[in-house]
Amino acid sequence: MEQEREPRNPTADVLICFALVVVTLVLYWPVRHHGFINYDDPLYVSRNTLVKQGLTWHGLVWAFGSMALDNWFPMTLLSHMLDCELFGVNAGAHHLVNVAFHVVNAVVLYLVLLQLTGARWRSAAVAALFAWHPLQVGSVAWISERKNLLSTLFWLLTIGAYARYAEATRRGSGGQARPYVLALVCFALGLMSKPMLVTVPFTLLLLDFWPLRRFEPATLASRPTSVWRLVREKLPFFALAVAFSALTIWAQERSLVMARKVPLSFRVENALISYLRYVRKMFWPSDLAIFYSRPASWPLWLVLLAASVLAVVTVLLFRRARQWPWSLFGWLWFSGTMVPVIGLVPYGSHSMADRYMYAPMIGLFIAIAWSVPELARRWNVPRAVPSGVTVAVLIACAVLTGFYVQQWKDMETLLLHVQYLPHVQ
């Protein structure tokens, strides 16, 4: 059953945004005393001469014309240069800029979900989980992960602009061009922050399914022309995604040559198991680490179990798509946006990374936030029960986040924490 849109309440919206800002700042405020770590930070900032010089013409040309960092993300490099222009090589200030981006992302996520669904408290729950979940610490407390924060901001802005375009199209009153172009520009800027955003065109199609309701599952067979229309309007987005995918593969060619020695069969096995490991760490965020080494092999029974669970969950959600569209939407958001980093295209020697869940986790949060109240309603559970559980979960997340933030103080503290972890979590 689709929830009716809640009435406008600007005061409640302001208070929710205020809570998101204040609690997130309190949790991450200790990073102002944190330093650089010797993993990517020297490459991106602390020992990068061009970045440390701040905003210079030579640095600008290098940011847009160099593939020296095995990637092309000029917007991210420019943001680091701006930090150095304003604060020098002050690690604490760089950290606080990361926190500011995370705070903005949480608020924008809430506003975008409210715009799309009109469900105030469910949107607030998703935004709070996103802001305070301990899996996010690696993206926020690590200066080098600025690309994650910046790209997600542009991703959310793309969705917000696309929602306005879809609404203008539905009304047929004109004015569709401006939000459409804005969405395309934000998408391009996101890709220039981190190429992981190549899956965004698919997420826009997911939005057409739910919550925008621009097509129903039955339409795929009965009205293929209307579905093709939705795909056709995304062609510029797909063109950008293909172009940036090719550029990324070219930039990472040296790393990929080494990684291709990993057999495709193992990559598939690792991807299947990683999906479940990511879900497990979302529900039970223990033993988080900066690096998870890749094992020599995975037990066959574990691979078969992972494949079976993923298949069963996907089939069940497709079968319930008409009654509970948000569940399929959230699952496909998560599983689809993880494809570029799940390990099928090998890069590096890690088997997974907490930071990859920064934006994909939003899909699972949405599926949970919309499903729990519906289950409570069907089972006649008092509304206070899911509300109380939500508050308890958010408090637990905040406590764990505060703990893990301390582990990122410096490289010595981080390694002291990591050394007690097994090689494969």
Secondary structure, DSSP 8 states (H G I E B T S, - for coil): ---------HHHHHHHHHHHHHHHHHHHGGGGG----SSSHIIIIIT-HHHHT-S-HHHHHHHHH--TTSS--HHHHHHHHHHHHHH-S-HHHHHHHHHHHHHHHHHHHHHHHHHHH--HHHHHHHHHHHHH-GGGHHHHS-GGGHHHHHHHHHHHHHHHHHHHHHHHHHHT-S--HHHHHHHHHHHHHHHTT-GGGGGHHHHHHHHHHTTS-SS-TTHHHH-HHHHHHHHHTTHHHHHHHHHHHHHHHHHTHHHHHHHTTS-HHHHHHHHHHHHHHHHHHHHS--S--S-EE--S---HHHHHHHHHHHHHHHHHHHHTTTT-HHHHHHHHHHHHHTGGGSSSS--SSEEE-GGGGTTTHHHHHHHHHHHHHHHHHHTT--THHHHHHHHHHHHHHHHHHHHHHHHTSSHHHHHHHHTTS-S--
